[in-house]
Protein backbone atom coordinates (compact mmCIF):
# COMPACT_ATOMS: atom_id res chain seq x y z
CA UNK A 1 0.00 0.00 0.00
CA UNK A 2 1.20 3.48 -0.75
CA UNK A 3 1.62 5.92 2.13
CA UNK A 4 -0.81 8.29 0.43
CA UNK A 5 -3.64 5.76 0.89
CA UNK A 6 -3.54 6.19 4.68
CA UNK A 7 -5.24 8.98 6.58
CA UNK A 8 -2.48 10.89 8.32
CA UNK A 9 -1.97 13.19 11.28
CA UNK A 10 1.10 14.11 13.32
CA UNK A 11 1.19 10.52 14.60
CA UNK A 12 4.30 8.67 13.33
CA UNK A 13 3.77 6.12 10.56
CA UNK A 14 5.90 3.23 9.35
CA UNK A 15 6.64 4.26 5.77
CA UNK A 16 5.82 1.96 2.84
CA UNK A 17 9.34 0.68 2.15
CA UNK A 18 10.07 -0.13 5.81
CA UNK A 19 6.54 -1.52 6.15
CA UNK A 20 7.19 -3.87 3.22
CA UNK A 21 10.40 -5.18 4.80
CA UNK A 22 8.73 -5.57 8.22
CA UNK A 23 5.60 -7.32 6.92
CA UNK A 24 7.74 -9.67 4.83
CA UNK A 25 9.83 -10.47 7.92
CA UNK A 26 6.65 -11.31 9.89
CA UNK A 27 5.96 -14.16 7.40
CA UNK A 28 2.19 -13.72 7.62
CA UNK A 29 0.99 -15.93 4.75
CA UNK A 30 0.37 -18.93 7.02
CA UNK A 31 -0.30 -17.04 10.26
CA UNK A 32 -3.63 -16.62 12.07
CA UNK A 33 -2.80 -13.95 14.68
CA UNK A 34 -0.70 -10.79 14.67
CA UNK A 35 -0.04 -8.43 17.57
CA UNK A 36 0.98 -4.85 16.68
CA UNK A 37 2.45 -3.04 19.69
CA UNK A 38 2.65 0.76 19.52
CA UNK A 39 0.47 0.73 16.42
CA UNK A 40 0.57 4.48 15.71
CA UNK A 41 -1.47 5.29 12.58
CA UNK A 42 -2.04 1.57 12.11
CA UNK A 43 -0.12 1.23 8.87
CA UNK A 44 1.29 -2.21 9.79
CA UNK A 45 -2.01 -3.51 11.22
CA UNK A 46 -4.11 -2.12 8.38
CA UNK A 47 -1.87 -3.38 5.58
CA UNK A 48 -1.42 -6.81 7.21
CA UNK A 49 -5.18 -7.17 7.81
CA UNK A 50 -5.91 -6.00 4.25
CA UNK A 51 -3.32 -8.23 2.55
CA UNK A 52 -3.91 -11.32 4.72
CA UNK A 53 -7.69 -11.54 5.33
CA UNK A 54 -7.32 -14.76 7.35
CA UNK A 55 -5.29 -12.83 9.92
CA UNK A 56 -6.79 -11.63 13.18
CA UNK A 57 -4.87 -8.50 14.16
CA UNK A 58 -4.70 -7.10 17.68
CA UNK A 59 -3.30 -3.56 17.74
CA UNK A 60 -2.42 -1.80 20.96
CA UNK A 61 -1.76 1.92 21.26
CA UNK A 62 -1.78 4.28 24.25
CA UNK A 63 -1.85 7.73 22.63
CA UNK A 64 -5.35 9.16 22.04
CA UNK A 65 -4.40 10.89 18.77
CA UNK A 66 -2.98 7.62 17.43
CA UNK A 67 -6.09 5.68 18.48
CA UNK A 68 -8.27 8.19 16.63
CA UNK A 69 -6.34 8.12 13.35
CA UNK A 70 -5.93 4.35 13.45
CA UNK A 71 -9.67 3.86 13.92
CA UNK A 72 -10.24 6.13 10.93
CA UNK A 73 -7.86 4.00 8.85
CA UNK A 74 -9.58 0.78 9.96
CA UNK A 75 -12.92 2.30 8.94
CA UNK A 76 -11.56 3.66 5.65
CA UNK A 77 -10.38 0.20 4.57
CA UNK A 78 -13.53 -1.47 6.00
CA UNK A 79 -11.52 -3.99 8.00
CA UNK A 80 -13.31 -6.36 10.34
CA UNK A 81 -10.23 -8.37 11.35
CA UNK A 82 -8.52 -5.67 13.45
CA UNK A 83 -9.13 -5.28 17.19
CA UNK A 84 -7.85 -1.92 18.44
CA UNK A 85 -6.99 -1.66 22.13
CA UNK A 86 -6.45 1.65 23.91
CA UNK A 87 -3.81 0.92 26.53
CA UNK A 88 -0.16 0.54 27.43
CA UNK A 89 1.88 -2.52 26.56
CA UNK A 90 2.50 -5.01 27.92
CA UNK A 91 -0.11 -4.63 30.69
CA UNK A 92 -3.12 -4.09 28.38
CA UNK A 93 -2.26 -6.79 25.83
CA UNK A 94 -4.72 -9.71 25.86
CA UNK A 95 -3.15 -12.82 27.34
CA UNK A 96 -3.25 -15.22 24.39
CA UNK A 97 -0.76 -16.68 21.97
CA UNK A 98 0.24 -14.83 18.81
CA UNK A 99 1.81 -16.21 15.63
CA UNK A 100 3.64 -12.95 14.90
CA UNK A 101 4.40 -9.81 16.90
CA UNK A 102 5.40 -6.42 15.53
CA UNK A 103 6.70 -3.65 17.78
CA UNK A 104 6.64 -0.16 16.30
CA UNK A 105 6.68 1.66 19.64
CA UNK A 106 7.47 0.43 23.12
CA UNK A 107 6.49 3.35 25.36
CA UNK A 108 9.67 2.75 27.41
CA UNK A 109 8.43 -0.76 28.23
CA UNK A 110 10.80 -2.64 25.92
CA UNK A 111 11.95 -5.26 28.46
CA UNK A 112 8.36 -6.09 29.44
CA UNK A 113 7.27 -6.30 25.80
CA UNK A 114 10.13 -8.66 24.91
CA UNK A 115 9.29 -10.80 27.97
CA UNK A 116 5.64 -10.87 26.84
CA UNK A 117 6.70 -11.88 23.32
CA UNK A 118 8.93 -14.65 24.68
CA UNK A 119 6.00 -16.03 26.69
CA UNK A 120 3.10 -15.51 24.25
CA UNK A 121 4.63 -15.97 20.77
CA UNK A 122 4.01 -19.40 19.28
CA UNK A 123 7.01 -21.64 18.64
CA UNK A 124 8.42 -20.69 15.25
CA UNK A 125 6.63 -17.33 15.40
CA UNK A 126 8.26 -14.12 14.19
CA UNK A 127 9.09 -11.07 16.27
CA UNK A 128 9.87 -7.87 14.36
CA UNK A 129 10.80 -4.56 16.00
CA UNK A 130 11.48 -1.19 14.33
CA UNK A 131 13.69 1.55 15.78
CA UNK A 132 15.05 4.91 14.74
CA UNK A 133 17.22 5.31 17.86
CA UNK A 134 20.41 3.25 17.94
CA UNK A 135 20.35 2.84 21.73
CA UNK A 136 16.85 1.34 21.70
CA UNK A 137 17.77 -1.06 18.88
CA UNK A 138 20.88 -2.22 20.75
CA UNK A 139 18.91 -2.73 23.98
CA UNK A 140 16.27 -4.72 22.08
CA UNK A 141 18.92 -6.87 20.39
CA UNK A 142 20.38 -7.78 23.78
CA UNK A 143 16.95 -8.44 25.34
CA UNK A 144 15.85 -10.65 22.44
CA UNK A 145 19.06 -12.70 22.60
CA UNK A 146 18.76 -13.05 26.40
CA UNK A 147 15.14 -14.21 26.00
CA UNK A 148 16.34 -17.14 23.88
CA UNK A 149 15.06 -16.10 20.46
CA UNK A 150 16.75 -17.67 17.44
CA UNK A 151 17.89 -16.25 14.11
CA UNK A 152 18.26 -12.78 15.60
CA UNK A 153 19.14 -10.31 12.85
CA UNK A 154 19.20 -6.56 12.51
CA UNK A 155 19.31 -4.50 9.34
CA UNK A 156 19.29 -0.76 8.78
CA UNK A 157 17.09 0.54 5.99
CA UNK A 158 17.94 3.93 4.58
CA UNK A 159 15.31 5.14 2.14
CA UNK A 160 15.46 8.28 0.03
CA UNK A 161 12.75 9.40 -2.38
CA UNK A 162 13.17 11.36 -5.60
CA UNK A 163 11.87 14.93 -5.33
CA UNK A 164 11.85 17.99 -7.52
CA UNK A 165 13.80 21.01 -6.34
CA UNK A 166 13.60 24.04 -8.58
CA UNK A 167 14.75 22.97 -12.05
CA UNK A 168 16.40 19.77 -10.74
CA UNK A 169 15.82 16.73 -8.55
CA UNK A 170 17.33 15.20 -5.45
CA UNK A 171 16.80 12.24 -3.13
CA UNK A 172 15.10 13.39 0.10
CA UNK A 173 16.11 11.00 2.91
CA UNK A 174 13.74 9.48 5.46
CA UNK A 175 14.91 8.55 8.95
CA UNK A 176 17.09 5.43 8.81
CA UNK A 177 15.21 2.57 10.48
CA UNK A 178 16.72 -0.43 12.23
CA UNK A 179 14.64 -3.57 11.77
CA UNK A 180 15.26 -6.36 14.27
CA UNK A 181 13.87 -9.79 13.44
CA UNK A 182 13.88 -12.95 15.54
CA UNK A 183 12.20 -16.36 15.64
CA UNK A 184 10.91 -18.05 18.77
N, C-alpha and C positions, 0 to 999 in steps of 0.2 A: 504494500500500500504506500502511496505517496504521502509525504508529510502534509501536503495541502488538503488531503481528504479529511484530516482530523480538525475538529473544532479546537481552537487554541486560546490560551490565556497566558498569564505570566508564569503559570505552573510549568516546570521543566518537562521536556518530552524526550524520550529516546528517539533519535533521528533514524530515518529509514535505513540507512546503510548499516548502522550499529544494530538496529532492530533485526535486520535480516541475518546478521551474524549470530546474534543472541538466540533468535528463534530457531535457526538451524542447529545451534549447539544444544538446545533443549530436546531435540529429537522427538518431536510431538506426533509424528504420523501414526504411531501405535500406542499413544498414551491416552488415558481416560481423564486424568485430573492434573491441573496446573495451578500452582499457587504463585501469585504475583505480589511480592512484598514491596511496599513503597511505590504503588502503582502510578502515581502522578496523573498525567492526562489519560492514562489507560492505553497508551499506544501498543504496548506488548500484549496486554489482556485482550484488547479489541481485535488486533490483527490475528492473534492465536485463535481466539474464539471464531472469528470469521473464516479463517483458512482451514481450521480443523473442527468442523461442526460436531464431531463426536466428543469433543473435549468439554469438560466441565471446569470452568475457570473460577477460582476464588481470588479476588483482588482485595488487598487491604491497604488502606491509606488513612493517615491521621489528620491531614490538613484540609479544612473545610473548602477552600478554593479548589483544591485538587479533586475532592469528592464531587463537587458540583460539575466541573468540566468533564470528569470521567463519566458521570451519569448521562450527561448530554451526548457524549460519544457513543455510549452503549445504546441510547435511544436512537441516535442518528442511524446507526448500522442495524437497528432492530434485532439486537442480540438477546436471546433468551437463555444462553448458556454461560452467563457471567453473573456471579454473585459478588456484589460490592459491599465491603465491610468498612464502616467508619470506626477506626480504632488504631491503637499502637501495637506494633509487632514486638515481640512474639506473643504478648499476653492475650491479644484479641483474636489470634488466629484459631480457627476451629481445630480441635484435636481430632485429626483423621490422617490417614496416609495420603501422600501425594506422589504422583509418578514423575513430576518435574516441578522444580521450584526456581523462580527467577527473583532476584533481588535487585531492584533499581534504586532503592533508598532504604537506609537502615535506621534512621532516626536515632543514631548513637547507641543502637542496641545490637550491634553486629555480632558480638559473642553469643548472645541469647538466640539470635536468628540462626546462626550456624549450628548451635546445639539443637534447636528445634528441627532444623533440616536433617541433622544426623539421626534424630529419633524418628521423624515422621516421613522421610523420603523412602519410597520403596527400594528394595535391593535392585541395583542396576539403574536406578533413576538418576536423572541429570540435575545438577545444581549449577546455575549460571548467575554470576553477580557482575554488575557494571559499576565502574568507578571513574571519576575524573581526578580524584586526589590520590597521589602516589601512596601516601601514608595509609590511607584506608585500604587500598588494594593490597599492600604488603601485609597489613594486619589480617585481612581476610585470608590471604594465601596461607599464613601461618596457622590460623584457626582451622581452616579446612583440612590442612595436613594433619594437625593434632587430633582432629575428629575422626581420622581414619578413612577419609575419602580417597578414592583411587583416581588415576589418570588426571591428576591436577595439572592444569595448564593455564597460562595467562598470556594473552596477546594484547598489543596496543594498536588500536585502529585510529589512524589519522586521516580524516576525510576533508577534502577541500572541494568546493563547488565552483564551477565556471560562472563568472559574473561580468557584466559589462561595467566599464568605468570610463566615462568620457568616450573617446573614439576607439578605445581598446578594450581588452579583457584581462582578467586575472583570476586566480584561484583563491576564493575566500575560505580560510580555514575554519572548521568547527573545533570545539574542544576535543583534544585527544581523549579517547576512552579506553580504559583497561577492562578487558573482558576475561573474567576468571571462570573456568569451567571445571567441573569435577563430577565423578561418578560414585555413587554409593555402592 
